[in-house]
Amino acid sequence: MSKTNNIVDIIEAGIRAESLRQKAIANNVANLQTPEYRRVDVKFKELLAKALDSSGATDLSEIEAQIYQPKKTTVKSNGNDVSLETEVGEMVKNTLRHKAYIRLLQKKYRQIELAIDVK
């Protein structure tokens, strides 16, 4: 696999992860007052690092983000641990990461176009 394909696969996996994280955040906000609801998050950075560090050939296009419950936040009296402030902060960070991935992918495709158009 070429480095270009490798980079594009990583960027695309990142875009998929951030899209999934956006849905998880929206779900957390929707369940802000639901008794016994525990917030969910998306694990991606660790999975990507593990795939990149592995000595064997890894198909980066198959890296999939995973939803998990961090269970690190304070639980309220109704058993819910969702904080609107935390979720808004996570949404802002997620939006910035998503935009960065999109811009990187646009630049990579632009480089490919320029390489093809060389005369």
C-alpha positions in Angstrom: 0.0 0.0 0.0 1.4 3.4 -0.9 1.9 6.2 1.7 -0.8 8.2 0.0 -3.4 5.5 0.3 -2.3 5.0 3.9 -2.7 8.7 4.8 -6.1 8.8 3.1 -7.2 5.7 5.0 -6.2 7.3 8.3 -8.0 10.6 7.5 -11.1 8.7 6.4 -11.1 6.6 9.6 -10.8 9.9 11.6 -13.7 11.4 9.8 -15.8 8.3 10.5 -14.7 8.4 14.2 -15.6 12.1 14.6 -19.0 11.5 12.9 -19.7 8.6 15.4 -18.5 10.8 18.3 -20.9 13.6 17.2 -23.8 11.1 17.4 -22.6 9.9 20.8 -22.5 13.5 22.1 -26.0 14.2 20.7 -27.2 11.1 22.4 -25.7 12.1 25.7 -27.3 15.6 25.5 -30.7 14.0 24.6 -30.4 11.8 27.7 -29.4 14.7 30.0 -32.3 14.1 32.4 -32.7 10.3 31.9 -32.4 8.5 35.2 -29.6 5.9 35.3 -28.2 7.0 31.9 -24.4 6.9 31.7 -22.6 9.0 29.1 -20.9 7.3 26.2 -17.7 8.3 24.3 -15.8 7.1 21.3 -12.5 5.3 21.4 -10.4 6.0 18.3 -7.1 7.6 19.1 -5.9 4.5 21.1 -7.0 2.1 18.3 -5.2 4.1 15.7 -2.0 4.4 17.7 -2.1 0.6 18.3 -2.6 -0.1 14.6 0.2 2.2 13.6 2.6 0.7 16.2 1.9 -2.9 15.3 4.7 -4.6 13.5 2.4 -6.5 11.1 0.6 -5.1 8.1 -2.6 -3.4 9.2 -5.4 -2.4 6.9 -6.0 1.1 8.1 -9.2 1.4 6.2 -10.7 -1.2 8.6 -10.0 0.8 11.8 -13.4 1.4 13.4 -14.0 3.7 16.3 -15.7 2.0 19.3 -18.4 3.4 21.6 -17.7 2.9 25.3 -18.8 4.2 28.7 -15.9 6.0 30.4 -17.6 6.0 33.9 -15.1 8.6 35.1 -17.6 11.4 35.7 -19.6 12.2 38.9 -22.9 10.5 39.1 -25.9 12.6 40.1 -28.6 11.4 42.6 -30.7 10.0 39.7 -27.8 7.9 38.5 -27.1 10.1 35.5 -23.6 11.4 34.8 -24.2 13.7 31.8 -23.0 17.3 32.2 -24.2 19.7 29.5 -21.1 21.8 29.9 -18.9 18.8 29.3 -20.9 17.7 26.3 -20.8 21.2 24.7 -17.0 21.3 25.2 -16.7 17.9 23.6 -18.8 19.0 20.7 -16.7 22.0 20.1 -13.5 19.9 20.1 -15.1 17.3 17.9 -16.2 19.9 15.4 -12.7 21.3 15.2 -11.2 17.8 14.7 -13.8 16.9 12.0 -13.0 20.2 10.1 -9.3 19.5 10.3 -9.7 16.0 8.9 -11.9 17.3 6.1 -9.3 20.0 5.2 -6.5 17.4 5.3 -8.5 15.2 2.9 -9.2 18.1 0.6 -5.5 19.0 0.5 -4.5 15.4 -0.2 -7.0 15.1 -3.1 -5.8 18.4 -4.4 -2.2 17.1 -4.4 -3.3 14.1 -6.3 -5.1 16.3 -8.9 -2.0 18.5 -9.3 0.2 15.4 -9.8 -2.2 14.1 -12.5 -2.4 17.4 -14.3 1.4 17.8 -14.6 2.4 18.3 -18.2 
